Amino acid sequence: MTYTETIAGLRATGDMNAVLAFLEAIFSAPENQSISGKPSDYLNPENAAKHAPPAALFQSFVEGFQPADIARKVAFLFDDAEFASVIRPGVLDPNSGEWHEIEGPRALLSEADEEMQKFRPFNCLHVLIGDYEHGDAAIVSGHYNPETGEFTQGYQLNAQILGDDESHEDYDIIHALKDHDLYRFTYQGEVLNNHQLYLDLKATLFTPHLTELAQALLADERLARFPKAFPFHILFSNQAYASSEFRYQAPPLTLEKLEALGVACVDLHRESQVAAQETSPAEHYAYLKSWIEDRSHASYNELLELCRSHREAFDALLAEAHELRQMNISHHVAHFSRALWELVDVDPDEVVAFQKALIAGEPPAFDPDSRVSEAQWWLNHGDNAALILRVCEVRTPEPYRDAMAESFTRAWHRLIHHNHPIVRLIARDLRVMPRGTPLGDVEEEGGRPIAPDADDAYIADAIAMLDLMPESFDGYWGLWGFTMGHLKALGPRALDAAPGVEALLTRYMEARFDSQLANAFGEVLFALGSDHVPDEIHRAQSRYGSEDYYKTWVRRGPSRAWETFQAAWHQNAERFASPEPWEEALYDSDAGHQFFAEHLLELGATDTLICAATGKAGPRLTRLIHAFADRKDLDDHLLVALLGSLNELDEARAEKLEYARVAELIRALERDDNQAPQTLTRLRERYPQNPALAFIAIDQRVRQGDIASAMHLLVDTMRERTADDLVYRRAFHDFCLDPTLSFAMSPENTYPFFWMARRAFQNANFRDGQFSGDVRTLKKDRFFDVFYTGTADHSDDQVQRWIDEARGEWTFLQDVAARSNEDLSEELESFDWPVARAIAARLVDTGDTSFAPALADFFERVADHEERRATLAGLIWPLASRELLQREAFLAYIPTFVCDHPAPLIEITREVLVGLEALDRRDLIVTIAPKLPAQAAVSCFKNILNAHIATRAFDEAEALFARLAGGMTEIVPDWLLIQNNRAVLLIVSGQMERAEALFDEVFSKDFRRFEPRAPDPAAIAIFGNDLDQQVIDVFQTYFAMARFNQACLFALTDRPDEAVASLEVATARGHYSAEKLLAESDFASLHDHPGFQQLIATLNGEQR
């Protein structure tokens, strides 16, 4: 049986535990455990963790469902005030079929549906289980007909009964299961629909709880008193309830069944029991006619049967149809037309006469007293007339088409040649619409396809619609939707409409600018193929991102101009050394200049551009260079050259050029460029007020060891820049605690400010000793601004501590100048932390390893202080690593050290392990390895493996690698590497059965995503490499290693055929030579095996 048949059969038994067990078997089946995707999708451990194995998914759903107490829900549903305050239930109007919101508290079930009780007595509670992520279940009341399988909602119960707080599975898991192609489920070879599987699991989990809730409601006296019919039904479905496709139907409840369930109020149910009543054909017709629009509902067929069996009902329907036809205000009469065609055998002459009279009608003449505009009038009534004609023609039975043909031809001719363009357009659209096409809404943009045979007259009518648009915008439906939908569908064929659309855009924007409306106009103009982008469209784009159509549109004109420019460039690039060709070729708009700037970089034409612009750039060329300067990814050197080529710059771009020159200078200093000092002097003369240049000059003196001179320059700079700025003067002097506000400051007072200001600027613009800022940060984070804002928010005590620390550093600097490094290293532990740290840094800078013991001693002194320990270890590691690795305090700190150290985790971990190997302390590696971060342990796997093998710590290694593998996913190559080496350790320790079981587990996985394939040219073109191919190559190497080791296992356990088979796979996937196989001692027993000999011959290129 199929999956659908099997689960339906299990549901029919009513045993939801059996259904759940069936679904669990699907989620747990070995063939369903693979997860799709590219290999590179799972390089990030966080992404891989989101995609749990299907068996874990199932457990997550089951454990996540924790429903609230049934009694509380029953009390909630019957508490009028509570219910009304939480949910506004809808009320179904039995006459109009529309829903209305209830105002104020009221009973959930209403006896107002008296007509419905006559024909569809209350006999059903229907539970709707949505496909939203969590709880999402509602209960509605109504009537169920078991013969037709139709449910009719009524009696006004409509309540949410299962919410988010009752279902707790992870959103990522749900989305992965429902919406992605990560999982592939099968049942007996049948590929299942993941979304359907999710709904089945959800419904199965919820059904027992919801069945119990429905029965609890029936056990309540308040529901028992409400009129109802028996047997009573409880239905379950997903979302749609107007069909017979129910997920589950609980066994019908009779009064006897309720009594057997122990319901105490059965007598009340018996007293309130009702049945369908006998009524006249006219009354029955009046009730059923509300379903005349829903041909799929059983009540529609019941209406037809009533009319066939009772002429009185047929006459009532025919009379009402004629009344609607004569009113001529709605296409609702088309539903009566369809019903009468289905009843044509009752009275053919009457039906045909009605149909001819119906299509002979024209749209009613415009009524000036109506509350709608003339254009909207014709849109409404013209559409009614054309729709009625279309529906009647399509639904005319074959035997009557000849009799109706002439009438239809005359009717279409009248509409297609009507004196109003709206009616003409609607008629032409509907006249040729293929049968079966959804009619759509004529007032919705794109709601209905246009005529495929649109000619010049049709296009002229569509463009003429612009003249009928209202004076001010009145919404996106109606005339807007009709007119703009036609113009967009016509596209470039209606390009002549562009001026009219732009004029309408300007008119609508005069009173109030509306970015949404402007973008709606933009989409129309874009569809028409217009190259001109009005200013209103530019203005409508958000600063957070442009609309998708706009991104293409603003590049369309520039793109065409670029093609022309590029052809001219390739033909004769030398002519662009002068500005005139540029002025002719450029597309003069912001978007155009941005487009050219982007592509000129790719073309490599910037040198020619600079040459053409130097001293003689015209207005277009100037705007192009401005567009270059506004790019965020532009190299400082190129920015300087481009802006420097212009004779005049506005203030903003002049400042940008100034700071670009500063940034370029910083990078020159980092490169130790010989010309950098002269450039610094020249720029300071050109920009004497530039604060960044002041800092650079100060910093250069510090780097040269002339701290006193640097401090004097700082004071001079402050004197110049703060003479007229009381805020900075007070900040400067208050920080240095100089109450005299005098610039004649002692080094003791100057140095704290110098120390803090220099550190603030470094923090703002440098990372790891390298300039990490850019032109914007240099300009924004000015030297003194950074200092002031960096200290102003701190307390006086904090500032005082900084001053004390800085003064201590100053004292140290004065003292250290007269003392040797040897003396300082001997007294290192006698200094306070700030001074001692500075001494340690100085000793490290010497590169003299004789200071390593003193530095390691100092580390042991601060090892219990978390912050100082991390700072000092990172500082002295390059010089004292060997010494540190012999100290107990540091060995205990290693797992934290590798995380604290600023170097990459894997890099510093490998340094530690290599250091221990050099000291021949592999035993310490075995001790430390379980405490290392998993990522570091996996990446340094070889070091850890070798240490365990060297110390013969096989059990410890196997336990560690099992833990590492358990925390990973099999969809990354490292998992295979670790599992392979786990098996090797088991072989070495003689545990052959466990090793074989582990290999069996590994090779049972679905590794199809790692199958060899050709490199992706697109990925290489974009990224310079194919990341997926690289991952596949690594995996294939590890896979070959695993098969090689499996062959060793088979050879050692006297299974030569299996050993050769594994070797054939290994040699096909990896780099194994004949020499390697012959040299492997584990394969000594295979040398006389024919298969092994054939493999050796193949590897040697021989024929056997």
ABEGO torsion letter per residue (X at the ends): XBAAAAAAAAAAAGBAAAAAAAAAAAAABAAAABBBEBAAAAABAAAAAABBBAAAAAAAAAAABBBBBAAAAAAAAABAAAAAAABBBBBBBAAAGBBBBBBEBBBABBAABAAAAAABBBABBBBBBBABABBGBBBBBEBBBAAAGBBBBBGGBBBBABBAAABABBAAAAAAAAABAABBBBBGGBBBBAAAAAAAAAAAAAAAAAAAAAAAAAABAAAAABBBBOBBBBBBBBGBAABABBABBBBBBBAAAAAAAGBAAAAAAAAABBBBBBBBAAAAAAAAAAAAABAABAAAAAAAAAAAABAAAAAAAAAAAAAAAAAGABAAAAAAAAAAAAAAAABAAAAAAAAAAAAABBBBBBBAABABBAAAAAAAAAAAAAAAAAAAAAABBAAAAAAAAAAAAAAAAAAAABABAAAAAAAAAAAABBBGBBAEBAABBGABBBBAABBAAAAAAAAAAAAABBABBAEABEAAAAAAAAAAAAEAAAAAAAAAAAAAAAAAAAABBBAAAAAAAAAAAAAAGBABBBAAAAAABBAAEBBAAAAAAAAAAAAAAAAAAAAAAAABAAAAABAAAAAAABBBBAAAAAAAAAAAAAAGAAAAAAAAABGABBAAAAAAAAAAAABAABBAAAAAAAAAABABBBAAAAAAAAAAAAAAAAAAAAAGBAAAAAAAAAAAAABAABAAAAAAAAAAAAAAGBAAAAAAAAAAAAAAAAAABAAAAAAAAAAAGBAAGBABBBAAAAAAAAAAAAAAAAAAABBGGBBABBAAAAAABBAAAAAAAAAAABBAAAAAAAAAAAAAAAAAAAAAAABBAAAAAAAAAABBAAAAAAAAAAAAAAGBAAAAAAAAAAAAAAAABAAAAAAAAAAAAAAAAAAAAABAAAAAAAAAAAAABABBAAAAAAAAAAAAAAAGBAAAAAAAAAABBAAAAAAAAAAAAAAAAAAGBAAAAAAAAAAAAAABBAABAAAAAAAAAAAAAAAAAGBAAAAAAAAAAAAABBAAAABBBBBBAAAAAAAGBBAAAAAAAAAAAAAAAAAAAAAAAAAAAGBAAAAAAAAAAAAAABBBBAAAAAABAAAAAAAABAAAAAAAAAAAGBBX
